[in-house]
């Protein structure tokens, strides 16, 4: 079940989010939910790859934590410039 969450955003960011929502023909709440999801997915992928690079977890664990397949994690690491 969804729960409401209150956040404070700078006026300029809120305007950009509102404009993006208008471009996508979505209400502001839907646009913010999508942006949060995209940010979250990027964050966990980055965190998992960093833990792998630091040698704290295996590649398969990094992929699992990052929500990727092993091949997708390898590709992501290569794109970031990581060389094993």
N, CA, C and O atoms as a CHARMM CRD file, in Angstrom:
* protein
*
  336
    1    1 UNK  N      0.83100  -1.17100   0.00000 PROA 1      0.00000
    2    1 UNK  CA     0.00000   0.00000   0.00000 PROA 1      0.00000
    3    1 UNK  C      0.88400   1.24600   0.00000 PROA 1      0.00000
    4    1 UNK  O      1.85800   1.32700   0.74900 PROA 1      0.00000
    5    2 UNK  N      0.54400   2.19300  -0.82600 PROA 2      0.00000
    6    2 UNK  CA     1.31700   3.42700  -0.91400 PROA 2      0.00000
    7    2 UNK  C      1.05100   4.30500   0.29700 PROA 2      0.00000
    8    2 UNK  O     -0.05300   4.33100   0.84200 PROA 2      0.00000
    9    3 UNK  N      2.09400   5.02500   0.70400 PROA 3      0.00000
   10    3 UNK  CA     1.95300   5.96100   1.81300 PROA 3      0.00000
   11    3 UNK  C      2.43600   7.32900   1.36600 PROA 3      0.00000
   12    3 UNK  O      3.42600   7.42600   0.64100 PROA 3      0.00000
   13    4 UNK  N      1.75900   8.38300   1.78200 PROA 4      0.00000
   14    4 UNK  CA     2.19900   9.72500   1.41600 PROA 4      0.00000
   15    4 UNK  C      3.49500  10.09100   2.13500 PROA 4      0.00000
   16    4 UNK  O      3.72200   9.70000   3.28000 PROA 4      0.00000
   17    5 UNK  N      4.33500  10.84700   1.44100 PROA 5      0.00000
   18    5 UNK  CA     5.60000  11.30900   1.99000 PROA 5      0.00000
   19    5 UNK  C      5.72000  12.79500   1.65000 PROA 5      0.00000
   20    5 UNK  O      5.46700  13.19800   0.51500 PROA 5      0.00000
   21    6 UNK  N      6.09800  13.58600   2.61400 PROA 6      0.00000
   22    6 UNK  CA     6.28900  15.01200   2.37200 PROA 6      0.00000
   23    6 UNK  C      7.76400  15.33500   2.23800 PROA 6      0.00000
   24    6 UNK  O      8.58600  14.87100   3.02800 PROA 6      0.00000
   25    7 UNK  N      8.09400  16.13500   1.23100 PROA 7      0.00000
   26    7 UNK  CA     9.48000  16.58200   1.04900 PROA 7      0.00000
   27    7 UNK  C      9.47000  18.06000   0.68100 PROA 7      0.00000
   28    7 UNK  O      8.47400  18.58200   0.18000 PROA 7      0.00000
   29    8 UNK  N     10.57400  18.71400   0.93300 PROA 8      0.00000
   30    8 UNK  CA    10.72700  20.11200   0.53000 PROA 8      0.00000
   31    8 UNK  C     11.71600  20.14900  -0.62300 PROA 8      0.00000
   32    8 UNK  O     12.80000  19.57200  -0.54600 PROA 8      0.00000
   33    9 UNK  N     11.33000  20.83600  -1.69300 PROA 9      0.00000
   34    9 UNK  CA    12.18600  20.97400  -2.86500 PROA 9      0.00000
   35    9 UNK  C     12.36500  22.44500  -3.18300 PROA 9      0.00000
   36    9 UNK  O     11.45900  23.24600  -2.95000 PROA 9      0.00000
   37   10 UNK  N     13.52900  22.81100  -3.71500 PROA 10     0.00000
   38   10 UNK  CA    13.71700  24.19200  -4.15800 PROA 10     0.00000
   39   10 UNK  C     12.71400  24.52200  -5.27100 PROA 10     0.00000
   40   10 UNK  O     12.31500  23.65000  -6.04400 PROA 10     0.00000
   41   11 UNK  N     12.31800  25.79000  -5.33500 PROA 11     0.00000
   42   11 UNK  CA    11.31300  26.21000  -6.31900 PROA 11     0.00000
   43   11 UNK  C     11.72500  25.88900  -7.74700 PROA 11     0.00000
   44   11 UNK  O     10.89700  25.45400  -8.54800 PROA 11     0.00000
   45   12 UNK  N     13.00000  26.10000  -8.07600 PROA 12     0.00000
   46   12 UNK  CA    13.43500  25.85400  -9.45300 PROA 12     0.00000
   47   12 UNK  C     13.35900  24.36600  -9.80700 PROA 12     0.00000
   48   12 UNK  O     13.01400  24.01300 -10.93400 PROA 12     0.00000
   49   13 UNK  N     13.68100  23.49600  -8.84400 PROA 13     0.00000
   50   13 UNK  CA    13.58300  22.06300  -9.11400 PROA 13     0.00000
   51   13 UNK  C     12.12700  21.64900  -9.27300 PROA 13     0.00000
   52   13 UNK  O     11.79000  20.86000 -10.15600 PROA 13     0.00000
   53   14 UNK  N     11.27100  22.18100  -8.41800 PROA 14     0.00000
   54   14 UNK  CA     9.85000  21.86300  -8.49300 PROA 14     0.00000
   55   14 UNK  C      9.26800  22.31700  -9.83400 PROA 14     0.00000
   56   14 UNK  O      8.41900  21.63500 -10.40700 PROA 14     0.00000
   57   15 UNK  N      9.72200  23.46300 -10.32700 PROA 15     0.00000
   58   15 UNK  CA     9.26400  23.94300 -11.63600 PROA 15     0.00000
   59   15 UNK  C      9.71900  23.00500 -12.74700 PROA 15     0.00000
   60   15 UNK  O      8.95300  22.70200 -13.66200 PROA 15     0.00000
   61   16 UNK  N     10.97400  22.54400 -12.66700 PROA 16     0.00000
   62   16 UNK  CA    11.47500  21.61500 -13.68600 PROA 16     0.00000
   63   16 UNK  C     10.70600  20.29900 -13.65700 PROA 16     0.00000
   64   16 UNK  O     10.41000  19.72400 -14.70500 PROA 16     0.00000
   65   17 UNK  N     10.38600  19.82700 -12.46300 PROA 17     0.00000
   66   17 UNK  CA     9.61400  18.59000 -12.33600 PROA 17     0.00000
   67   17 UNK  C      8.20500  18.78300 -12.89500 PROA 17     0.00000
   68   17 UNK  O      7.68100  17.91300 -13.59100 PROA 17     0.00000
   69   18 UNK  N      7.60200  19.92100 -12.58700 PROA 18     0.00000
   70   18 UNK  CA     6.26000  20.21700 -13.10300 PROA 18     0.00000
   71   18 UNK  C      6.28000  20.29500 -14.62200 PROA 18     0.00000
   72   18 UNK  O      5.39600  19.75300 -15.28500 PROA 18     0.00000
   73   19 UNK  N      7.28800  20.96800 -15.17800 PROA 19     0.00000
   74   19 UNK  CA     7.41000  21.07300 -16.63600 PROA 19     0.00000
   75   19 UNK  C      7.61900  19.70400 -17.27700 PROA 19     0.00000
   76   19 UNK  O      7.04700  19.41700 -18.32900 PROA 19     0.00000
   77   20 UNK  N      8.42900  18.86700 -16.65200 PROA 20     0.00000
   78   20 UNK  CA     8.65200  17.51400 -17.15700 PROA 20     0.00000
   79   20 UNK  C      7.35200  16.72700 -17.15700 PROA 20     0.00000
   80   20 UNK  O      7.05600  16.00900 -18.11200 PROA 20     0.00000
   81   21 UNK  N      6.58200  16.85800 -16.09700 PROA 21     0.00000
   82   21 UNK  CA     5.29100  16.18900 -16.01100 PROA 21     0.00000
   83   21 UNK  C      4.34000  16.63200 -17.10000 PROA 21     0.00000
   84   21 UNK  O      3.60600  15.82000 -17.66500 PROA 21     0.00000
   85   22 UNK  N      4.35400  17.92500 -17.39500 PROA 22     0.00000
   86   22 UNK  CA     3.49900  18.44100 -18.47400 PROA 22     0.00000
   87   22 UNK  C      3.92300  17.85200 -19.81700 PROA 22     0.00000
   88   22 UNK  O      3.07800  17.48600 -20.63400 PROA 22     0.00000
   89   23 UNK  N      5.23100  17.76400 -20.03900 PROA 23     0.00000
   90   23 UNK  CA     5.73500  17.17000 -21.28400 PROA 23     0.00000
   91   23 UNK  C      5.30400  15.71600 -21.41200 PROA 23     0.00000
   92   23 UNK  O      5.01100  15.24500 -22.51100 PROA 23     0.00000
   93   24 UNK  N      5.26500  15.00300 -20.28600 PROA 24     0.00000
   94   24 UNK  CA     4.89600  13.58500 -20.28600 PROA 24     0.00000
   95   24 UNK  C      3.39400  13.37300 -20.10500 PROA 24     0.00000
   96   24 UNK  O      2.91300  12.24000 -20.11800 PROA 24     0.00000
   97   25 UNK  N      2.66100  14.47000 -19.93500 PROA 25     0.00000
   98   25 UNK  CA     1.22200  14.43800 -19.68400 PROA 25     0.00000
   99   25 UNK  C      0.90600  13.61600 -18.42400 PROA 25     0.00000
  100   25 UNK  O      0.03000  12.75100 -18.42300 PROA 25     0.00000
  101   26 UNK  N      1.65100  13.91900 -17.35800 PROA 26     0.00000
  102   26 UNK  CA     1.48100  13.24300 -16.07900 PROA 26     0.00000
  103   26 UNK  C      1.32500  14.30300 -14.98500 PROA 26     0.00000
  104   26 UNK  O      1.76000  15.44400 -15.13800 PROA 26     0.00000
  105   27 UNK  N      0.70300  13.90300 -13.89400 PROA 27     0.00000
  106   27 UNK  CA     0.64200  14.82200 -12.76700 PROA 27     0.00000
  107   27 UNK  C      1.99800  14.83400 -12.06100 PROA 27     0.00000
  108   27 UNK  O      2.82600  13.94600 -12.26400 PROA 27     0.00000
  109   28 UNK  N      2.20700  15.84100 -11.24100 PROA 28     0.00000
  110   28 UNK  CA     3.50500  16.02200 -10.59000 PROA 28     0.00000
  111   28 UNK  C      3.87400  14.83800  -9.69200 PROA 28     0.00000
  112   28 UNK  O      5.03700  14.43900  -9.64900 PROA 28     0.00000
  113   29 UNK  N      2.90400  14.27700  -8.98100 PROA 29     0.00000
  114   29 UNK  CA     3.18700  13.14600  -8.09500 PROA 29     0.00000
  115   29 UNK  C      3.71000  11.94300  -8.86600 PROA 29     0.00000
  116   29 UNK  O      4.64700  11.27800  -8.42500 PROA 29     0.00000
  117   30 UNK  N      3.10400  11.66300 -10.01600 PROA 30     0.00000
  118   30 UNK  CA     3.55500  10.53600 -10.84600 PROA 30     0.00000
  119   30 UNK  C      4.97800  10.77200 -11.32900 PROA 30     0.00000
  120   30 UNK  O      5.80700   9.86200 -11.31300 PROA 30     0.00000
  121   31 UNK  N      5.25400  11.99300 -11.75700 PROA 31     0.00000
  122   31 UNK  CA     6.60000  12.33000 -12.23000 PROA 31     0.00000
  123   31 UNK  C      7.61800  12.16100 -11.10200 PROA 31     0.00000
  124   31 UNK  O      8.69200  11.60100 -11.32300 PROA 31     0.00000
  125   32 UNK  N      7.29900  12.63600  -9.90600 PROA 32     0.00000
  126   32 UNK  CA     8.21700  12.50600  -8.77100 PROA 32     0.00000
  127   32 UNK  C      8.42700  11.04000  -8.40900 PROA 32     0.00000
  128   32 UNK  O      9.55300  10.63800  -8.11300 PROA 32     0.00000
  129   33 UNK  N      7.37100  10.23500  -8.42800 PROA 33     0.00000
  130   33 UNK  CA     7.53200   8.79700  -8.13500 PROA 33     0.00000
  131   33 UNK  C      8.46700   8.14900  -9.14100 PROA 33     0.00000
  132   33 UNK  O      9.32000   7.35000  -8.75500 PROA 33     0.00000
  133   34 UNK  N      8.32800   8.47200 -10.41900 PROA 34     0.00000
  134   34 UNK  CA     9.21900   7.89700 -11.44000 PROA 34     0.00000
  135   34 UNK  C     10.66100   8.33200 -11.21300 PROA 34     0.00000
  136   34 UNK  O     11.58100   7.52100 -11.31900 PROA 34     0.00000
  137   35 UNK  N     10.86100   9.60700 -10.90100 PROA 35     0.00000
  138   35 UNK  CA    12.21700  10.10100 -10.66900 PROA 35     0.00000
  139   35 UNK  C     12.84600   9.45000  -9.44500 PROA 35     0.00000
  140   35 UNK  O     14.03600   9.13600  -9.45600 PROA 35     0.00000
  141   36 UNK  N     12.07500   9.24800  -8.40500 PROA 36     0.00000
  142   36 UNK  CA    12.58900   8.57900  -7.20300 PROA 36     0.00000
  143   36 UNK  C     12.99000   7.14500  -7.53300 PROA 36     0.00000
  144   36 UNK  O     14.04500   6.68000  -7.10100 PROA 36     0.00000
  145   37 UNK  N     12.15900   6.44700  -8.29300 PROA 37     0.00000
  146   37 UNK  CA    12.47300   5.06400  -8.66000 PROA 37     0.00000
  147   37 UNK  C     13.75100   4.99100  -9.50200 PROA 37     0.00000
  148   37 UNK  O     14.61600   4.15400  -9.24600 PROA 37     0.00000
  149   38 UNK  N     13.86800   5.85700 -10.49200 PROA 38     0.00000
  150   38 UNK  CA    15.06600   5.86900 -11.34000 PROA 38     0.00000
  151   38 UNK  C     16.29900   6.18100 -10.49900 PROA 38     0.00000
  152   38 UNK  O     17.33500   5.53500 -10.65400 PROA 38     0.00000
  153   39 UNK  N     16.19500   7.15700  -9.61600 PROA 39     0.00000
  154   39 UNK  CA    17.30800   7.51500  -8.74600 PROA 39     0.00000
  155   39 UNK  C     17.69000   6.38400  -7.80900 PROA 39     0.00000
  156   39 UNK  O     18.87400   6.12900  -7.58600 PROA 39     0.00000
  157   40 UNK  N     16.69300   5.70800  -7.26000 PROA 40     0.00000
  158   40 UNK  CA    16.94000   4.58900  -6.36200 PROA 40     0.00000
  159   40 UNK  C     17.66600   3.45500  -7.09100 PROA 40     0.00000
  160   40 UNK  O     18.64800   2.91300  -6.58400 PROA 40     0.00000
  161   41 UNK  N     17.18300   3.10600  -8.26900 PROA 41     0.00000
  162   41 UNK  CA    17.80500   2.02000  -9.03500 PROA 41     0.00000
  163   41 UNK  C     19.24700   2.35700  -9.39800 PROA 41     0.00000
  164   41 UNK  O     20.12000   1.49100  -9.34100 PROA 41     0.00000
  165   42 UNK  N     19.50000   3.60300  -9.77000 PROA 42     0.00000
  166   42 UNK  CA    20.85700   4.03300 -10.09600 PROA 42     0.00000
  167   42 UNK  C     21.73800   3.99400  -8.84800 PROA 42     0.00000
  168   42 UNK  O     22.89500   3.57700  -8.90900 PROA 42     0.00000
  169   43 UNK  N     21.18600   4.42800  -7.72200 PROA 43     0.00000
  170   43 UNK  CA    21.93200   4.45900  -6.47000 PROA 43     0.00000
  171   43 UNK  C     22.36500   3.05900  -6.03600 PROA 43     0.00000
  172   43 UNK  O     23.52600   2.85300  -5.67900 PROA 43     0.00000
  173   44 UNK  N     21.43000   2.08300  -6.06400 PROA 44     0.00000
  174   44 UNK  CA    21.80000   0.73700  -5.60400 PROA 44     0.00000
  175   44 UNK  C     22.79000   0.08000  -6.56900 PROA 44     0.00000
  176   44 UNK  O     23.64800  -0.69400  -6.14500 PROA 44     0.00000
  177   45 UNK  N     22.67400   0.38500  -7.85400 PROA 45     0.00000
  178   45 UNK  CA    23.63200  -0.15500  -8.82500 PROA 45     0.00000
  179   45 UNK  C     25.01800   0.43100  -8.57100 PROA 45     0.00000
  180   45 UNK  O     26.01400  -0.29300  -8.59600 PROA 45     0.00000
  181   46 UNK  N     25.08300   1.72600  -8.32900 PROA 46     0.00000
  182   46 UNK  CA    26.35600   2.37900  -8.05200 PROA 46     0.00000
  183   46 UNK  C     26.95900   1.87100  -6.74500 PROA 46     0.00000
  184   46 UNK  O     28.15900   1.60500  -6.67800 PROA 46     0.00000
  185   47 UNK  N     26.14900   1.73700  -5.72300 PROA 47     0.00000
  186   47 UNK  CA    26.62800   1.26200  -4.42100 PROA 47     0.00000
  187   47 UNK  C     27.16700  -0.16000  -4.53300 PROA 47     0.00000
  188   47 UNK  O     28.23500  -0.45900  -4.00000 PROA 47     0.00000
  189   48 UNK  N     26.45100  -1.02500  -5.21100 PROA 48     0.00000
  190   48 UNK  CA    26.89400  -2.41400  -5.37600 PROA 48     0.00000
  191   48 UNK  C     28.18700  -2.48600  -6.16800 PROA 48     0.00000
  192   48 UNK  O     29.07900  -3.26500  -5.83100 PROA 48     0.00000
  193   49 UNK  N     28.30000  -1.68200  -7.21700 PROA 49     0.00000
  194   49 UNK  CA    29.52800  -1.72100  -8.02100 PROA 49     0.00000
  195   49 UNK  C     30.71400  -1.20300  -7.21800 PROA 49     0.00000
  196   49 UNK  O     31.82300  -1.71700  -7.36000 PROA 49     0.00000
  197   50 UNK  N     30.50300  -0.20100  -6.38200 PROA 50     0.00000
  198   50 UNK  CA    31.58300   0.32500  -5.55700 PROA 50     0.00000
  199   50 UNK  C     32.05400  -0.70900  -4.53600 PROA 50     0.00000
  200   50 UNK  O     33.25200  -0.85300  -4.28800 PROA 50     0.00000
  201   51 UNK  N     31.09500  -1.42600  -3.95000 PROA 51     0.00000
  202   51 UNK  CA    31.47500  -2.47200  -2.99500 PROA 51     0.00000
  203   51 UNK  C     32.26400  -3.57600  -3.68600 PROA 51     0.00000
  204   51 UNK  O     33.18900  -4.13700  -3.09900 PROA 51     0.00000
  205   52 UNK  N     31.90600  -3.89100  -4.92200 PROA 52     0.00000
  206   52 UNK  CA    32.65400  -4.89900  -5.68400 PROA 52     0.00000
  207   52 UNK  C     34.07300  -4.39800  -5.97200 PROA 52     0.00000
  208   52 UNK  O     35.04500  -5.12700  -5.77500 PROA 52     0.00000
  209   53 UNK  N     34.18100  -3.16400  -6.43400 PROA 53     0.00000
  210   53 UNK  CA    35.49000  -2.58700  -6.75900 PROA 53     0.00000
  211   53 UNK  C     36.39300  -2.57700  -5.53100 PROA 53     0.00000
  212   53 UNK  O     37.60000  -2.79800  -5.63700 PROA 53     0.00000
  213   54 UNK  N     35.80700  -2.32100  -4.37100 PROA 54     0.00000
  214   54 UNK  CA    36.57900  -2.30600  -3.13000 PROA 54     0.00000
  215   54 UNK  C     36.89300  -3.71100  -2.61300 PROA 54     0.00000
  216   54 UNK  O     37.60600  -3.86200  -1.62000 PROA 54     0.00000
  217   55 UNK  N     36.36600  -4.73500  -3.28000 PROA 55     0.00000
  218   55 UNK  CA    36.65400  -6.11200  -2.89300 PROA 55     0.00000
  219   55 UNK  C     35.84700  -6.61300  -1.71300 PROA 55     0.00000
  220   55 UNK  O     36.18500  -7.63500  -1.11500 PROA 55     0.00000
  221   56 UNK  N     34.77800  -5.89900  -1.37200 PROA 56     0.00000
  222   56 UNK  CA    33.97100  -6.29500  -0.21400 PROA 56     0.00000
  223   56 UNK  C     32.92500  -7.33500  -0.55900 PROA 56     0.00000
  224   56 UNK  O     32.46000  -8.05300   0.32700 PROA 56     0.00000
  225   57 UNK  N     32.53800  -7.43500  -1.83700 PROA 57     0.00000
  226   57 UNK  CA    31.55600  -8.43600  -2.26600 PROA 57     0.00000
  227   57 UNK  C     31.98300  -9.01000  -3.61100 PROA 57     0.00000
  228   57 UNK  O     32.81600  -8.43600  -4.31300 PROA 57     0.00000
  229   58 UNK  N     31.39600 -10.15400  -3.95600 PROA 58     0.00000
  230   58 UNK  CA    31.70700 -10.79800  -5.23900 PROA 58     0.00000
  231   58 UNK  C     30.91500 -10.13400  -6.35900 PROA 58     0.00000
  232   58 UNK  O     30.00200  -9.34500  -6.11600 PROA 58     0.00000
  233   59 UNK  N     31.28300 -10.47000  -7.57800 PROA 59     0.00000
  234   59 UNK  CA    30.56900  -9.93800  -8.73700 PROA 59     0.00000
  235   59 UNK  C     29.12100 -10.39300  -8.72800 PROA 59     0.00000
  236   59 UNK  O     28.22300  -9.60100  -9.01500 PROA 59     0.00000
  237   60 UNK  N     28.88200 -11.64100  -8.40800 PROA 60     0.00000
  238   60 UNK  CA    27.49900 -12.12900  -8.40100 PROA 60     0.00000
  239   60 UNK  C     26.67700 -11.43900  -7.31000 PROA 60     0.00000
  240   60 UNK  O     25.49700 -11.15300  -7.51600 PROA 60     0.00000
  241   61 UNK  N     27.28300 -11.17200  -6.16200 PROA 61     0.00000
  242   61 UNK  CA    26.58000 -10.45600  -5.10200 PROA 61     0.00000
  243   61 UNK  C     26.31400  -9.00700  -5.51400 PROA 61     0.00000
  244   61 UNK  O     25.24600  -8.46500  -5.23000 PROA 61     0.00000
  245   62 UNK  N     27.27700  -8.38700  -6.17700 PROA 62     0.00000
  246   62 UNK  CA    27.08600  -7.01700  -6.66100 PROA 62     0.00000
  247   62 UNK  C     25.92800  -6.95600  -7.65800 PROA 62     0.00000
  248   62 UNK  O     25.10000  -6.04700  -7.61000 PROA 62     0.00000
  249   63 UNK  N     25.88400  -7.92300  -8.54900 PROA 63     0.00000
  250   63 UNK  CA    24.79700  -7.96200  -9.52700 PROA 63     0.00000
  251   63 UNK  C     23.45400  -8.11500  -8.82200 PROA 63     0.00000
  252   63 UNK  O     22.48400  -7.43000  -9.14700 PROA 63     0.00000
  253   64 UNK  N     23.41500  -9.01900  -7.85900 PROA 64     0.00000
  254   64 UNK  CA    22.17300  -9.25500  -7.11500 PROA 64     0.00000
  255   64 UNK  C     21.73400  -7.99500  -6.37800 PROA 64     0.00000
  256   64 UNK  O     20.57200  -7.59700  -6.46500 PROA 64     0.00000
  257   65 UNK  N     22.64500  -7.37400  -5.66200 PROA 65     0.00000
  258   65 UNK  CA    22.31300  -6.15800  -4.90800 PROA 65     0.00000
  259   65 UNK  C     21.93900  -5.00200  -5.83500 PROA 65     0.00000
  260   65 UNK  O     21.10600  -4.16300  -5.48900 PROA 65     0.00000
  261   66 UNK  N     22.54900  -4.96600  -6.99500 PROA 66     0.00000
  262   66 UNK  CA    22.27400  -3.88700  -7.95200 PROA 66     0.00000
  263   66 UNK  C     21.06100  -4.12500  -8.82300 PROA 66     0.00000
  264   66 UNK  O     20.68700  -3.27200  -9.62800 PROA 66     0.00000
  265   67 UNK  N     20.44200  -5.29500  -8.66000 PROA 67     0.00000
  266   67 UNK  CA    19.25300  -5.60400  -9.44500 PROA 67     0.00000
  267   67 UNK  C     19.56200  -5.90500 -10.90700 PROA 67     0.00000
  268   67 UNK  O     18.73900  -5.66000 -11.78900 PROA 67     0.00000
  269   68 UNK  N     20.75700  -6.43700 -11.15300 PROA 68     0.00000
  270   68 UNK  CA    21.21300  -6.72400 -12.51200 PROA 68     0.00000
  271   68 UNK  C     21.61600  -8.18900 -12.63300 PROA 68     0.00000
  272   68 UNK  O     21.78400  -8.89100 -11.63600 PROA 68     0.00000
  273   69 UNK  N     21.76700  -8.63200 -13.88300 PROA 69     0.00000
  274   69 UNK  CA    22.38300  -9.92700 -14.11500 PROA 69     0.00000
  275   69 UNK  C     23.89500  -9.74700 -13.98800 PROA 69     0.00000
  276   69 UNK  O     24.38800  -8.62000 -13.96600 PROA 69     0.00000
  277   70 UNK  N     24.61900 -10.84100 -13.90400 PROA 70     0.00000
  278   70 UNK  CA    26.08200 -10.75400 -13.83300 PROA 70     0.00000
  279   70 UNK  C     26.63000 -10.05800 -15.07200 PROA 70     0.00000
  280   70 UNK  O     27.54600  -9.24100 -14.97800 PROA 70     0.00000
  281   71 UNK  N     26.07200 -10.38000 -16.22300 PROA 71     0.00000
  282   71 UNK  CA    26.54400  -9.77600 -17.47900 PROA 71     0.00000
  283   71 UNK  C     26.26500  -8.28100 -17.50400 PROA 71     0.00000
  284   71 UNK  O     27.09700  -7.49600 -17.95800 PROA 71     0.00000
  285   72 UNK  N     25.10000  -7.89000 -17.01700 PROA 72     0.00000
  286   72 UNK  CA    24.76400  -6.46200 -16.97300 PROA 72     0.00000
  287   72 UNK  C     25.68900  -5.71500 -16.01400 PROA 72     0.00000
  288   72 UNK  O     26.09300  -4.58600 -16.29500 PROA 72     0.00000
  289   73 UNK  N     26.02400  -6.33600 -14.88900 PROA 73     0.00000
  290   73 UNK  CA    26.94400  -5.71000 -13.93500 PROA 73     0.00000
  291   73 UNK  C     28.33100  -5.58500 -14.54100 PROA 73     0.00000
  292   73 UNK  O     28.98700  -4.55700 -14.37700 PROA 73     0.00000
  293   74 UNK  N     28.78700  -6.62200 -15.24300 PROA 74     0.00000
  294   74 UNK  CA    30.09100  -6.54000 -15.91600 PROA 74     0.00000
  295   74 UNK  C     30.10500  -5.38300 -16.91000 PROA 74     0.00000
  296   74 UNK  O     31.05300  -4.59900 -16.95300 PROA 74     0.00000
  297   75 UNK  N     29.06100  -5.28800 -17.69700 PROA 75     0.00000
  298   75 UNK  CA    28.96500  -4.20800 -18.68500 PROA 75     0.00000
  299   75 UNK  C     28.97000  -2.84400 -18.00400 PROA 75     0.00000
  300   75 UNK  O     29.64300  -1.92200 -18.46400 PROA 75     0.00000
  301   76 UNK  N     28.22500  -2.71500 -16.91300 PROA 76     0.00000
  302   76 UNK  CA    28.17800  -1.46000 -16.17200 PROA 76     0.00000
  303   76 UNK  C     29.56400  -1.09000 -15.64200 PROA 76     0.00000
  304   76 UNK  O     29.97900   0.06400 -15.73600 PROA 76     0.00000
  305   77 UNK  N     30.27200  -2.06600 -15.08800 PROA 77     0.00000
  306   77 UNK  CA    31.61400  -1.82100 -14.57100 PROA 77     0.00000
  307   77 UNK  C     32.56600  -1.37800 -15.68400 PROA 77     0.00000
  308   77 UNK  O     33.37500  -0.47100 -15.49400 PROA 77     0.00000
  309   78 UNK  N     32.46200  -2.01700 -16.82800 PROA 78     0.00000
  310   78 UNK  CA    33.31700  -1.64200 -17.97100 PROA 78     0.00000
  311   78 UNK  C     33.00000  -0.21800 -18.41100 PROA 78     0.00000
  312   78 UNK  O     33.90400   0.57300 -18.68200 PROA 78     0.00000
  313   79 UNK  N     31.70700   0.10400 -18.48000 PROA 79     0.00000
  314   79 UNK  CA    31.29300   1.46000 -18.87800 PROA 79     0.00000
  315   79 UNK  C     31.82600   2.51400 -17.90000 PROA 79     0.00000
  316   79 UNK  O     32.10600   3.64600 -18.29600 PROA 79     0.00000
  317   80 UNK  N     31.96400   2.14300 -16.63100 PROA 80     0.00000
  318   80 UNK  CA    32.51000   3.05400 -15.62400 PROA 80     0.00000
  319   80 UNK  C     34.03500   3.14100 -15.70700 PROA 80     0.00000
  320   80 UNK  O     34.64600   3.96800 -15.03000 PROA 80     0.00000
  321   81 UNK  N     34.65000   2.29100 -16.53200 PROA 81     0.00000
  322   81 UNK  CA    36.09700   2.31200 -16.69300 PROA 81     0.00000
  323   81 UNK  C     36.84100   1.36000 -15.78600 PROA 81     0.00000
  324   81 UNK  O     38.06700   1.42400 -15.69600 PROA 81     0.00000
  325   82 UNK  N     36.11800   0.46900 -15.10800 PROA 82     0.00000
  326   82 UNK  CA    36.76100  -0.50000 -14.22100 PROA 82     0.00000
  327   82 UNK  C     37.42600  -1.59900 -15.04100 PROA 82     0.00000
  328   82 UNK  O     36.84200  -2.13500 -15.98300 PROA 82     0.00000
  329   83 UNK  N     38.65800  -1.92100 -14.66200 PROA 83     0.00000
  330   83 UNK  CA    39.38800  -3.00300 -15.30800 PROA 83     0.00000
  331   83 UNK  C     39.82400  -3.97400 -14.23100 PROA 83     0.00000
  332   83 UNK  O     40.46300  -3.58600 -13.25400 PROA 83     0.00000
  333   84 UNK  N     39.47700  -5.24100 -14.41400 PROA 84     0.00000
  334   84 UNK  CA    39.86200  -6.23000 -13.39400 PROA 84     0.00000
  335   84 UNK  C     41.29400  -6.66400 -13.56900 PROA 84     0.00000
  336   84 UNK  O     41.78700  -7.49000 -12.80100 PROA 84     0.00000
